[in-house]
């Protein structure tokens, strides 16, 4: 109960073409995972803690939609925790997580938790809370890392950094530094600072750990003036800079703790299409375990909905249609003799007769006309797939000047962090590295100018 939680909601650039990065898309926190907006999983996780206050931060263009979902969730919460914890949605056109924290600085009166809006997990919050409570005395924050839970997701879709950390004598981990893989490839080397090597001779370097973008922060972090919460920095850079404080000065400074989630637990961020797809399938597998078998109709020629499939409200499924390992949204119309395998169909979609879809995502209000055969395709909301279309591995989108202008504006607006911490938060550019070199040389004299 001693924590305030901030849930940051982004545009979801890596979830294009079904996210609000496109004018026809759905705001990222409202994209459904197993028939439920993904933001609700984060809210439910917070309620299991519970935290004394939960603040959902989203941009102004998505605020009305997200706020309505948050209000509906708050209205139906467990009545036992309502007197002790509050949930509120705020509109904030910030460009980085640092700016969000800066704007909320007067409201943050206790230790706080930074959370993404797009995570799913079966790991209870108490595990993370206890890890933070048992941190080293010098830790002013704790960063949480995890392993890839889905074997079917290729490594190229998982943006990992070179994470440098140290295991202390008491078994605790300390985060020391982060380097993006891009910068290492450009430099053709991983630069390890001499001062860090002297202070932490048993440092560990990992290129497989994934950032959860969950950070537990002491309120003391707000009081540190030098290298404190910069409004221009992403959460990754903020934690990286605080981690460097532990070794870049002559005198001992505060440290950033680190916790690696157990492999037995499932943790994933649905911040790109492959992980989003696998997260839906993970829930369908859980559903199938609880079901006795496929939901076979007694009527001859009726549609077959597999035990590992889910169909939303007011959705019509035509005769002799087969739905397996798929999630079909609300108010959809699926014709006769269709085959849907491993697909995610958002709301208000129309699929005509004799359509075959395999491993496809169909956006809000799209139409797939008769006898289309699509494999591994992502379809933009509102797109009309023509009759007999055959495609494999394509993004099917409507080309319009308005759409191009909208997408270009988003790419230039700096949505590479917030709220998104999904689109480029892990990037540490060369300019900052050079700036850090100067700061480092001024401090310890190990490097010549």
Buried (B, 14 or more C-beta within 10 A) or exposed (E): EEBBBBBBBBBBBBBBBBBBBBBBBBBBBBBBBBBEBBBBBBBEBBBEBBBBBBBBBBBEBBBEBBBEBBEEBBEEBEEEBBEEBEBEBBBBEBBBBBBBBBBBEEEBEEBBBBBBBBBBBEBEBEBBBEBBEBBBEEBBBBBBBBEBBBEEBEEEBBBBBBBBBBBEEEEBBBBBBBBBBBBBEEEEEBEBBEBBEEBBEEBEEBEEBBBBBBBBBBEEBBEBEEBBBBBEBBBBBBBBBBBBBBBBBEEEBBBBBBBBBEEEBBBBBBBBBBBBBBBBBBBBEEBBEEEEEBBEEEEEEBBBBBBBBBBBEEBEBBBBBBBBBBBBBBBBBBBBBBBBBBBBBBBBBBBBBBBBBBBBBBBBBBBBBBBBBBBBBBBBBBBBBEEEBEBEEBBBBBEEEEBEEBBEEBBEEBBBBBBBBBBBBBBBEEEBBEEBBEEBEEEBEEEEE
